[in-house]
Structure formats: structure tokens, C-alpha cells
């Protein structure tokens, strides 16, 4: 009897579900061992080990980043990259669910491995460190990791399902004022007060907010403003984030914010220094055609996308920079845990729930199916 013909998508799903045990173990293992950006030595090694044993050509510690991974299989003319993130947050661990992202990415490439050549695909997993502020993808982009890709994709957990995160552009920097110490009671006139400079800047930023747009955000904390009340502070420092909806708008807003800090320096006579805190993140610009393919595949798995209001201000991701260079998608896998949301301890708990485990497998299948659709429908693919 002739065996029944299995469609490529059915074969992909079957392979991923066969790997379900190891994928969920990987997700939980990464979750239980949180590592900060550029320090993800265990997580990146576990991913490399999984793919080394599955026939991939694996490089670990590449692009001058000890925790980056590049694993490729297949030799087809259409090259798709699937991104894995695995860094955690300080103190609250995997409260953004990067364990789910990593496991889903590994699942997607394992599902495609045996079929890549038949589909006309080359498949690459890109293990990208330090998304939470370090901009690992941006460094990898600059160093050639995304060269030659026809598309890039990843999935990210959230409280609710979304086709695309409203990804903003952000600039992050440290601000330092240097003044002159003096006895605050006996000789205050000899001091140059760095804490006053920071206060003036904060007041100016507060006034600036009246003239900013609804999609703009200015956030910051003061990390140093003196150590004794009877000493004029000679140093003040803070960390600041400026957000806007596009790269162009971000540049304008950042210049205005920095003038507020300059006002503090001018008023007090302090010296002012700006130090970038990682590269700027670009706004996320999803590819509409690729996103439509993903949504259809996710809905075929039973996932639903609620209608959301326009104008929602989102978070930032270094996948935004990739979307300016390569057709990209970054859909969100809903965990049904609202009001627990990303970057809360309660969300970290949700990221190893049964719903999260289902999201790992659904995300892997939906991405792999989308990669297959993209390749077989690509006009340059002879297959």
C-alpha cells in the first residue's frame, strides 16, 4: 500500500511536536537560570548544543559577541532568519518571556530542518544577546549577521495576542554633571552644585512635556546627587530614555531633551557629559505581506487576535533596526494573563505556565509554516 502523502506543513508540525519535550525543557531551563544581557553563557550554549546535534552548521560566540549564536541548515535560494532572544531583566528574571522566544525559535528551525532543501530554503537561527538595552541585534546587523536574508522573524510573549508590537524608537544615555564641592554651611559660595543642575534639567523636561506628542515619552532616574547634606554635591548623574514613534521624530525629541540638560549646566556652571547607554533602537516596521502569512498560520492553529485601539504606545526592540534592513515580523503570543504584563514579576510566572508552553509550540509552528509559505511563494524560488 502506498503511504499517504503528507503535506509540508503537516510534516513541519509533526516534527515540532516530536521535539516538544526538549523545547519545553529548554524554555523552563532558561527561565530558571536568568542571565543578563551579554552574560547569557548557559542559555546560548544550550541552544547551540540542541542544534549541533540536529545537523546544523553552528557558530557560538560569533560576531565578536561571546553569547551570540549562528546556526544554519539547508541550501535553498530563499534565506530566512529566525531570531532567538534569551537575556533576562535585573531582579525580575524572565519577566519579558525571552525563554519562550528562544524555545520557539529553536522549534521553528528544527521543524524546517529536514524540509529546507525541498522548500528551496536556507534557514538560519540567529541567537541575539542583550535585547533588554544592549542592542545585540544592532551589533550583529552591523557585523553582517543579517546579510543575504530575504526575511527575518521572531515571536514574543505578551498578555494578549498581537500581530505586531507597536515598537517605538528609543535613545538611551547617561547624564553626568561635574561641579565643585564645598562646605554647605560655612562656604557654600565656593561650591558648584551638580545636584542643582540635575534639578533644573528635570524641571525643564517637565515643562517640555506640554509640547511633546502623544507618542513621545521621556523617562529617567537620578542615580547620584550627592552623599552628605552638608556638602555641596560635586557630582550628579542619571540614566534617561527618550522614545518616539519614528527614528526621525526621535532625533528631534532627543535634541530638545538634551538642551534641557544643557540648561542645567549653563545655570549652575557645571560641566555636562552625555554617555550613550547602548545603540539607539529604531521603530519596528513589520512587513505587511509576511505578517498576513503569519496571521493566517497562527489562526489556523486556533490563535485569535483581538481588535485593539489605534495609537497604542508600545515598547522598544532592537528588532526594529532589523526591520529597516530586512523584511521583518515580530508578532506577540498572548498568554491570557492580563493584568500581568511584561516586565512585572507576575508575568515571569506566566511565562512557564501551561499557556506559555502552548505558546512555545504554536509560535514555533506558525513561524515555520510562514517561512515555508514565504519560500514557496517567493518569485525567485524555482522550487
KERO-758192 format. One record per residue (C-alpha): residue in one letter; x, y, z. Coordinates in steps of 0.02 Angstrom, whole numbers, padded with zeros to 5 digits, always signed. Layout:
% residues N
{pagu->A; px->X; py->Y; pz->Z}
...
END
This chain:
% residues 383
{pagu->X; px->+00000; py->+00000; pz->+00000}
{pagu->X; px->+00064; py->+00172; pz->-00045}
{pagu->X; px->+00089; py->+00279; pz->+00111}
{pagu->X; px->-00018; py->+00435; pz->+00119}
{pagu->X; px->+00060; py->+00595; pz->+00055}
{pagu->X; px->+00100; py->+00714; pz->+00198}
{pagu->X; px->+00095; py->+00898; pz->+00158}
{pagu->X; px->+00249; py->+01002; pz->+00202}
{pagu->X; px->+00152; py->+01095; pz->+00336}
{pagu->X; px->+00090; py->+00935; pz->+00415}
{pagu->X; px->+00268; py->+00867; pz->+00413}
{pagu->X; px->+00334; py->+01027; pz->+00494}
{pagu->X; px->+00205; py->+01020; pz->+00632}
{pagu->X; px->+00237; py->+00836; pz->+00661}
{pagu->X; px->+00425; py->+00867; pz->+00680}
{pagu->X; px->+00400; py->+01011; pz->+00801}
{pagu->X; px->+00278; py->+00912; pz->+00908}
{pagu->X; px->+00402; py->+00768; pz->+00911}
{pagu->X; px->+00527; py->+00890; pz->+00987}
{pagu->X; px->+00400; py->+00963; pz->+01111}
{pagu->X; px->+00481; py->+00885; pz->+01264}
{pagu->X; px->+00652; py->+00957; pz->+01231}
{pagu->X; px->+00582; py->+01127; pz->+01179}
{pagu->X; px->+00481; py->+01148; pz->+01338}
{pagu->X; px->+00628; py->+01086; pz->+01441}
{pagu->X; px->+00737; py->+01218; pz->+01357}
{pagu->X; px->+00608; py->+01354; pz->+01394}
{pagu->X; px->+00595; py->+01307; pz->+01577}
{pagu->X; px->+00783; py->+01286; pz->+01595}
{pagu->X; px->+00819; py->+01459; pz->+01527}
{pagu->X; px->+00682; py->+01531; pz->+01637}
{pagu->X; px->+00756; py->+01450; pz->+01792}
{pagu->X; px->+00930; py->+01516; pz->+01754}
{pagu->X; px->+00908; py->+01701; pz->+01709}
{pagu->X; px->+01061; py->+01788; pz->+01636}
{pagu->X; px->+01079; py->+01973; pz->+01598}
{pagu->X; px->+01124; py->+02044; pz->+01427}
{pagu->X; px->+01292; py->+01988; pz->+01356}
{pagu->X; px->+01307; py->+01864; pz->+01500}
{pagu->X; px->+01191; py->+01728; pz->+01430}
{pagu->X; px->+01328; py->+01597; pz->+01425}
{pagu->X; px->+01222; py->+01450; pz->+01480}
{pagu->X; px->+01068; py->+01491; pz->+01376}
{pagu->X; px->+01167; py->+01520; pz->+01217}
{pagu->X; px->+01266; py->+01359; pz->+01244}
{pagu->X; px->+01107; py->+01258; pz->+01271}
{pagu->X; px->+01036; py->+01324; pz->+01107}
{pagu->X; px->+01199; py->+01288; pz->+01014}
{pagu->X; px->+01203; py->+01112; pz->+01086}
{pagu->X; px->+01024; py->+01075; pz->+01030}
{pagu->X; px->+01062; py->+01125; pz->+00851}
{pagu->X; px->+01236; py->+01048; pz->+00842}
{pagu->X; px->+01153; py->+00880; pz->+00871}
{pagu->X; px->+01025; py->+00909; pz->+00733}
{pagu->X; px->+01138; py->+00934; pz->+00583}
{pagu->X; px->+01154; py->+01123; pz->+00587}
{pagu->X; px->+01315; py->+01215; pz->+00549}
{pagu->X; px->+01333; py->+01305; pz->+00716}
{pagu->X; px->+01442; py->+01450; pz->+00769}
{pagu->X; px->+01437; py->+01501; pz->+00952}
{pagu->X; px->+01523; py->+01660; pz->+01010}
{pagu->X; px->+01520; py->+01743; pz->+00839}
{pagu->X; px->+01515; py->+01923; pz->+00777}
{pagu->X; px->+01631; py->+01970; pz->+00921}
{pagu->X; px->+01493; py->+01928; pz->+01044}
{pagu->X; px->+01529; py->+01781; pz->+01160}
{pagu->X; px->+01344; py->+01739; pz->+01181}
{pagu->X; px->+01287; py->+01756; pz->+01000}
{pagu->X; px->+01235; py->+01602; pz->+00900}
{pagu->X; px->+01226; py->+01574; pz->+00712}
{pagu->X; px->+01157; py->+01405; pz->+00657}
{pagu->X; px->+01115; py->+01365; pz->+00475}
{pagu->X; px->+01040; py->+01219; pz->+00381}
{pagu->X; px->+00983; py->+01196; pz->+00202}
{pagu->X; px->+01050; py->+01268; pz->+00039}
{pagu->X; px->+00895; py->+01339; pz->-00045}
{pagu->X; px->+00894; py->+01507; pz->-00134}
{pagu->X; px->+00774; py->+01589; pz->-00009}
{pagu->X; px->+00860; py->+01629; pz->+00155}
{pagu->X; px->+00754; py->+01656; pz->+00311}
{pagu->X; px->+00823; py->+01705; pz->+00481}
{pagu->X; px->+00733; py->+01663; pz->+00643}
{pagu->X; px->+00790; py->+01761; pz->+00795}
{pagu->X; px->+00808; py->+01693; pz->+00971}
{pagu->X; px->+00821; py->+01807; pz->+01122}
{pagu->X; px->+00871; py->+01740; pz->+01293}
{pagu->X; px->+00927; py->+01883; pz->+01405}
{pagu->X; px->+00836; py->+01919; pz->+01568}
{pagu->X; px->+00797; py->+02075; pz->+01669}
{pagu->X; px->+00885; py->+02128; pz->+01830}
{pagu->X; px->+00798; py->+02063; pz->+01987}
{pagu->X; px->+00639; py->+02003; pz->+01899}
{pagu->X; px->+00719; py->+01873; pz->+01785}
{pagu->X; px->+00621; py->+01818; pz->+01631}
{pagu->X; px->+00481; py->+01942; pz->+01656}
{pagu->X; px->+00483; py->+01976; pz->+01470}
{pagu->X; px->+00474; py->+01793; pz->+01421}
{pagu->X; px->+00632; py->+01776; pz->+01319}
{pagu->X; px->+00635; py->+01592; pz->+01369}
{pagu->X; px->+00480; py->+01571; pz->+01260}
{pagu->X; px->+00561; py->+01666; pz->+01116}
{pagu->X; px->+00717; py->+01557; pz->+01121}
{pagu->X; px->+00624; py->+01391; pz->+01130}
{pagu->X; px->+00501; py->+01440; pz->+00992}
{pagu->X; px->+00645; py->+01491; pz->+00878}
{pagu->X; px->+00735; py->+01326; pz->+00907}
{pagu->X; px->+00573; py->+01234; pz->+00874}
{pagu->X; px->+00541; py->+01326; pz->+00711}
{pagu->X; px->+00712; py->+01288; pz->+00637}
{pagu->X; px->+00704; py->+01106; pz->+00695}
{pagu->X; px->+00536; py->+01091; pz->+00610}
{pagu->X; px->+00608; py->+01157; pz->+00447}
{pagu->X; px->+00774; py->+01065; pz->+00452}
{pagu->X; px->+00729; py->+00908; pz->+00353}
{pagu->X; px->+00622; py->+01001; pz->+00226}
{pagu->X; px->+00727; py->+01156; pz->+00194}
{pagu->X; px->+00803; py->+01099; pz->+00029}
{pagu->X; px->+00637; py->+01033; pz->-00036}
{pagu->X; px->+00558; py->+01202; pz->+00001}
{pagu->X; px->+00700; py->+01300; pz->-00077}
{pagu->X; px->+00752; py->+01367; pz->+00093}
{pagu->X; px->+00909; py->+01407; pz->+00187}
{pagu->X; px->+00862; py->+01425; pz->+00370}
{pagu->X; px->+00967; py->+01517; pz->+00500}
{pagu->X; px->+00937; py->+01535; pz->+00685}
{pagu->X; px->+01015; py->+01695; pz->+00750}
{pagu->X; px->+01043; py->+01693; pz->+00937}
{pagu->X; px->+01041; py->+01877; pz->+00981}
{pagu->X; px->+01103; py->+01931; pz->+01153}
{pagu->X; px->+01057; py->+02083; pz->+01256}
{pagu->X; px->+00892; py->+02141; pz->+01184}
{pagu->X; px->+00848; py->+02224; pz->+01350}
{pagu->X; px->+00952; py->+02379; pz->+01317}
{pagu->X; px->+01114; py->+02315; pz->+01244}
{pagu->X; px->+01057; py->+02307; pz->+01063}
{pagu->X; px->+01134; py->+02140; pz->+01020}
{pagu->X; px->+01040; py->+02129; pz->+00855}
{pagu->X; px->+01103; py->+02301; pz->+00805}
{pagu->X; px->+01283; py->+02248; pz->+00835}
{pagu->X; px->+01254; py->+02087; pz->+00738}
{pagu->X; px->+01171; py->+02184; pz->+00596}
{pagu->X; px->+01321; py->+02300; pz->+00584}
{pagu->X; px->+01438; py->+02149; pz->+00582}
{pagu->X; px->+01349; py->+02059; pz->+00440}
{pagu->X; px->+01241; py->+01930; pz->+00530}
{pagu->X; px->+01086; py->+01978; pz->+00431}
{pagu->X; px->+01171; py->+01997; pz->+00262}
{pagu->X; px->+01085; py->+01899; pz->+00124}
{pagu->X; px->+00924; py->+01865; pz->+00219}
{pagu->X; px->+00762; py->+01880; pz->+00122}
{pagu->X; px->+00661; py->+01889; pz->+00284}
{pagu->X; px->+00684; py->+01889; pz->+00472}
{pagu->X; px->+00558; py->+01842; pz->+00605}
{pagu->X; px->+00531; py->+01804; pz->+00789}
{pagu->X; px->+00386; py->+01788; pz->+00911}
{pagu->X; px->+00371; py->+01872; pz->+01080}
{pagu->X; px->+00253; py->+01835; pz->+01225}
{pagu->X; px->+00133; py->+01966; pz->+01290}
{pagu->X; px->-00025; py->+01973; pz->+01393}
{pagu->X; px->-00133; py->+01975; pz->+01235}
{pagu->X; px->-00110; py->+01915; pz->+01056}
{pagu->X; px->-00050; py->+02045; pz->+00931}
{pagu->X; px->+00007; py->+02035; pz->+00751}
{pagu->X; px->+00141; py->+02165; pz->+00788}
{pagu->X; px->+00204; py->+02256; pz->+00939}
{pagu->X; px->+00191; py->+02445; pz->+00919}
{pagu->X; px->+00380; py->+02463; pz->+00926}
{pagu->X; px->+00446; py->+02635; pz->+00965}
{pagu->X; px->+00616; py->+02711; pz->+00927}
{pagu->X; px->+00721; py->+02747; pz->+01082}
{pagu->X; px->+00882; py->+02832; pz->+01132}
{pagu->X; px->+00962; py->+02787; pz->+01297}
{pagu->X; px->+01101; py->+02885; pz->+01381}
{pagu->X; px->+01183; py->+02927; pz->+01546}
{pagu->X; px->+01199; py->+03107; pz->+01603}
{pagu->X; px->+01337; py->+03167; pz->+01719}
{pagu->X; px->+01363; py->+03340; pz->+01793}
{pagu->X; px->+01529; py->+03389; pz->+01872}
{pagu->X; px->+01536; py->+03536; pz->+01990}
{pagu->X; px->+01641; py->+03583; pz->+02140}
{pagu->X; px->+01620; py->+03527; pz->+02322}
{pagu->X; px->+01616; py->+03647; pz->+02468}
{pagu->X; px->+01555; py->+03652; pz->+02648}
{pagu->X; px->+01369; py->+03686; pz->+02629}
{pagu->X; px->+01359; py->+03788; pz->+02790}
{pagu->X; px->+01525; py->+03879; pz->+02802}
{pagu->X; px->+01575; py->+03909; pz->+02621}
{pagu->X; px->+01428; py->+03872; pz->+02504}
{pagu->X; px->+01481; py->+04013; pz->+02388}
{pagu->X; px->+01637; py->+03914; pz->+02342}
{pagu->X; px->+01538; py->+03764; pz->+02279}
{pagu->X; px->+01463; py->+03723; pz->+02109}
{pagu->X; px->+01309; py->+03619; pz->+02141}
{pagu->X; px->+01289; py->+03471; pz->+02022}
{pagu->X; px->+01126; py->+03416; pz->+02104}
{pagu->X; px->+01052; py->+03587; pz->+02064}
{pagu->X; px->+01100; py->+03562; pz->+01882}
{pagu->X; px->+01005; py->+03397; pz->+01877}
{pagu->X; px->+00855; py->+03476; pz->+01962}
{pagu->X; px->+00849; py->+03618; pz->+01836}
{pagu->X; px->+00856; py->+03491; pz->+01693}
{pagu->X; px->+00713; py->+03391; pz->+01768}
{pagu->X; px->+00605; py->+03546; pz->+01787}
{pagu->X; px->+00643; py->+03594; pz->+01606}
{pagu->X; px->+00596; py->+03420; pz->+01547}
{pagu->X; px->+00435; py->+03431; pz->+01645}
{pagu->X; px->+00392; py->+03592; pz->+01555}
{pagu->X; px->+00443; py->+03518; pz->+01388}
{pagu->X; px->+00315; py->+03378; pz->+01406}
{pagu->X; px->+00175; py->+03502; pz->+01372}
{pagu->X; px->+00242; py->+03523; pz->+01196}
{pagu->X; px->+00276; py->+03339; pz->+01156}
{pagu->X; px->+00163; py->+03225; pz->+01056}
{pagu->X; px->+00057; py->+03082; pz->+01122}
{pagu->X; px->+00181; py->+02957; pz->+01051}
{pagu->X; px->+00330; py->+03036; pz->+01141}
{pagu->X; px->+00398; py->+02977; pz->+01308}
{pagu->X; px->+00538; py->+03044; pz->+01418}
{pagu->X; px->+00592; py->+02932; pz->+01562}
{pagu->X; px->+00735; py->+02943; pz->+01683}
{pagu->X; px->+00807; py->+02911; pz->+01855}
{pagu->X; px->+00937; py->+03004; pz->+01958}
{pagu->X; px->+01073; py->+02882; pz->+02011}
{pagu->X; px->+01184; py->+03004; pz->+02106}
{pagu->X; px->+01150; py->+03176; pz->+02181}
{pagu->X; px->+01274; py->+03189; pz->+02324}
{pagu->X; px->+01309; py->+03090; pz->+02483}
{pagu->X; px->+01302; py->+03214; pz->+02627}
{pagu->X; px->+01181; py->+03356; pz->+02660}
{pagu->X; px->+01318; py->+03471; pz->+02725}
{pagu->X; px->+01424; py->+03456; pz->+02566}
{pagu->X; px->+01384; py->+03545; pz->+02403}
{pagu->X; px->+01368; py->+03396; pz->+02282}
{pagu->X; px->+01506; py->+03400; pz->+02151}
{pagu->X; px->+01432; py->+03255; pz->+02051}
{pagu->X; px->+01257; py->+03213; pz->+01992}
{pagu->X; px->+01210; py->+03075; pz->+01871}
{pagu->X; px->+01059; py->+02993; pz->+01794}
{pagu->X; px->+01000; py->+02871; pz->+01661}
{pagu->X; px->+00872; py->+02929; pz->+01533}
{pagu->X; px->+00769; py->+02855; pz->+01393}
{pagu->X; px->+00686; py->+02957; pz->+01255}
{pagu->X; px->+00552; py->+02872; pz->+01149}
{pagu->X; px->+00458; py->+02920; pz->+00992}
{pagu->X; px->+00362; py->+02834; pz->+00854}
{pagu->X; px->+00492; py->+02853; pz->+00716}
{pagu->X; px->+00680; py->+02872; pz->+00702}
{pagu->X; px->+00657; py->+03046; pz->+00630}
{pagu->X; px->+00543; py->+03104; pz->+00771}
{pagu->X; px->+00661; py->+03028; pz->+00899}
{pagu->X; px->+00807; py->+03132; pz->+00834}
{pagu->X; px->+00707; py->+03292; pz->+00854}
{pagu->X; px->+00644; py->+03249; pz->+01028}
{pagu->X; px->+00814; py->+03191; pz->+01090}
{pagu->X; px->+00894; py->+03355; pz->+01038}
{pagu->X; px->+00761; py->+03451; pz->+01136}
{pagu->X; px->+00786; py->+03342; pz->+01291}
{pagu->X; px->+00974; py->+03365; pz->+01286}
{pagu->X; px->+00951; py->+03553; pz->+01280}
{pagu->X; px->+00859; py->+03538; pz->+01447}
{pagu->X; px->+01014; py->+03458; pz->+01521}
{pagu->X; px->+01121; py->+03593; pz->+01442}
{pagu->X; px->+01012; py->+03722; pz->+01530}
{pagu->X; px->+01059; py->+03645; pz->+01697}
{pagu->X; px->+01242; py->+03656; pz->+01654}
{pagu->X; px->+01229; py->+03837; pz->+01598}
{pagu->X; px->+01131; py->+03892; pz->+01751}
{pagu->X; px->+01249; py->+03813; pz->+01877}
{pagu->X; px->+01417; py->+03817; pz->+01789}
{pagu->X; px->+01435; py->+03628; pz->+01794}
{pagu->X; px->+01520; py->+03525; pz->+01659}
{pagu->X; px->+01400; py->+03408; pz->+01569}
{pagu->X; px->+01436; py->+03239; pz->+01490}
{pagu->X; px->+01319; py->+03126; pz->+01390}
{pagu->X; px->+01366; py->+02941; pz->+01375}
{pagu->X; px->+01264; py->+02827; pz->+01260}
{pagu->X; px->+01189; py->+02679; pz->+01353}
{pagu->X; px->+01188; py->+02561; pz->+01206}
{pagu->X; px->+01140; py->+02597; pz->+01025}
{pagu->X; px->+00980; py->+02685; pz->+00976}
{pagu->X; px->+00834; py->+02568; pz->+00936}
{pagu->X; px->+00734; py->+02605; pz->+00778}
{pagu->X; px->+00545; py->+02594; pz->+00767}
{pagu->X; px->+00476; py->+02425; pz->+00715}
{pagu->X; px->+00409; py->+02420; pz->+00536}
{pagu->X; px->+00332; py->+02248; pz->+00503}
{pagu->X; px->+00319; py->+02182; pz->+00326}
{pagu->X; px->+00133; py->+02177; pz->+00288}
{pagu->X; px->+00135; py->+02030; pz->+00168}
{pagu->X; px->+00241; py->+01922; pz->+00282}
{pagu->X; px->+00132; py->+01971; pz->+00430}
{pagu->X; px->-00026; py->+01919; pz->+00337}
{pagu->X; px->+00052; py->+01747; pz->+00305}
{pagu->X; px->+00096; py->+01730; pz->+00489}
{pagu->X; px->-00077; py->+01782; pz->+00548}
{pagu->X; px->-00162; py->+01656; pz->+00435}
{pagu->X; px->-00049; py->+01519; pz->+00501}
{pagu->X; px->-00074; py->+01570; pz->+00683}
{pagu->X; px->-00263; py->+01573; pz->+00659}
{pagu->X; px->-00254; py->+01400; pz->+00580}
{pagu->X; px->-00182; py->+01342; pz->+00746}
{pagu->X; px->-00329; py->+01419; pz->+00839}
{pagu->X; px->-00246; py->+01579; pz->+00897}
{pagu->X; px->-00357; py->+01734; pz->+00894}
{pagu->X; px->-00311; py->+01918; pz->+00876}
{pagu->X; px->-00424; py->+02041; pz->+00969}
{pagu->X; px->-00460; py->+02212; pz->+00895}
{pagu->X; px->-00350; py->+02340; pz->+00982}
{pagu->X; px->-00365; py->+02530; pz->+00983}
{pagu->X; px->-00254; py->+02628; pz->+00866}
{pagu->X; px->-00116; py->+02735; pz->+00937}
{pagu->X; px->-00061; py->+02616; pz->+01073}
{pagu->X; px->+00113; py->+02668; pz->+01131}
{pagu->X; px->+00224; py->+02515; pz->+01134}
{pagu->X; px->+00390; py->+02458; pz->+01198}
{pagu->X; px->+00553; py->+02458; pz->+01102}
{pagu->X; px->+00652; py->+02316; pz->+01025}
{pagu->X; px->+00814; py->+02303; pz->+00930}
{pagu->X; px->+00715; py->+02202; pz->+00803}
{pagu->X; px->+00658; py->+02374; pz->+00744}
{pagu->X; px->+00829; py->+02405; pz->+00670}
{pagu->X; px->+00820; py->+02239; pz->+00579}
{pagu->X; px->+00651; py->+02289; pz->+00506}
{pagu->X; px->+00732; py->+02440; pz->+00422}
{pagu->X; px->+00856; py->+02324; pz->+00333}
{pagu->X; px->+00762; py->+02161; pz->+00301}
{pagu->X; px->+00576; py->+02115; pz->+00283}
{pagu->X; px->+00533; py->+02075; pz->+00464}
{pagu->X; px->+00391; py->+02020; pz->+00579}
{pagu->X; px->+00381; py->+02022; pz->+00769}
{pagu->X; px->+00209; py->+01955; pz->+00819}
{pagu->X; px->+00157; py->+01937; pz->+01000}
{pagu->X; px->+00096; py->+01773; pz->+01077}
{pagu->X; px->-00043; py->+01807; pz->+01201}
{pagu->X; px->-00029; py->+01717; pz->+01368}
{pagu->X; px->-00201; py->+01771; pz->+01428}
{pagu->X; px->-00128; py->+01838; pz->+01590}
{pagu->X; px->-00187; py->+02020; pz->+01592}
{pagu->X; px->-00170; py->+02122; pz->+01704}
{pagu->X; px->+00000; py->+02039; pz->+01725}
{pagu->X; px->+00104; py->+02118; pz->+01586}
{pagu->X; px->+00283; py->+02117; pz->+01525}
{pagu->X; px->+00416; py->+02173; pz->+01649}
{pagu->X; px->+00313; py->+02125; pz->+01801}
{pagu->X; px->+00357; py->+01979; pz->+01917}
{pagu->X; px->+00184; py->+01907; pz->+01887}
{pagu->X; px->+00222; py->+01898; pz->+01701}
{pagu->X; px->+00380; py->+01799; pz->+01737}
{pagu->X; px->+00270; py->+01671; pz->+01824}
{pagu->X; px->+00153; py->+01667; pz->+01673}
{pagu->X; px->+00300; py->+01626; pz->+01558}
{pagu->X; px->+00314; py->+01447; pz->+01624}
{pagu->X; px->+00128; py->+01412; pz->+01634}
{pagu->X; px->+00039; py->+01282; pz->+01527}
{pagu->X; px->-00022; py->+01426; pz->+01419}
{pagu->X; px->+00158; py->+01481; pz->+01394}
{pagu->X; px->+00209; py->+01304; pz->+01346}
{pagu->X; px->+00071; py->+01300; pz->+01216}
{pagu->X; px->+00133; py->+01469; pz->+01152}
{pagu->X; px->+00308; py->+01396; pz->+01126}
{pagu->X; px->+00241; py->+01260; pz->+01012}
{pagu->X; px->+00113; py->+01370; pz->+00923}
{pagu->X; px->+00245; py->+01504; pz->+00894}
{pagu->X; px->+00368; py->+01378; pz->+00825}
{pagu->X; px->+00240; py->+01301; pz->+00707}
{pagu->X; px->+00169; py->+01468; pz->+00648}
{pagu->X; px->+00344; py->+01536; pz->+00610}
{pagu->X; px->+00398; py->+01378; pz->+00521}
{pagu->X; px->+00239; py->+01374; pz->+00417}
{pagu->X; px->+00264; py->+01558; pz->+00375}
{pagu->X; px->+00443; py->+01526; pz->+00320}
{pagu->X; px->+00381; py->+01385; pz->+00209}
{pagu->X; px->+00244; py->+01495; pz->+00133}
{pagu->X; px->+00367; py->+01637; pz->+00106}
{pagu->X; px->+00491; py->+01524; pz->+00016}
{pagu->X; px->+00368; py->+01430; pz->-00094}
{pagu->X; px->+00279; py->+01591; pz->-00146}
{pagu->X; px->+00438; py->+01692; pz->-00174}
{pagu->X; px->+00453; py->+01743; pz->-00357}
{pagu->X; px->+00638; py->+01697; pz->-00368}
{pagu->X; px->+00617; py->+01521; pz->-00298}
{pagu->X; px->+00622; py->+01390; pz->-00438}
{pagu->X; px->+00554; py->+01253; pz->-00323}
END
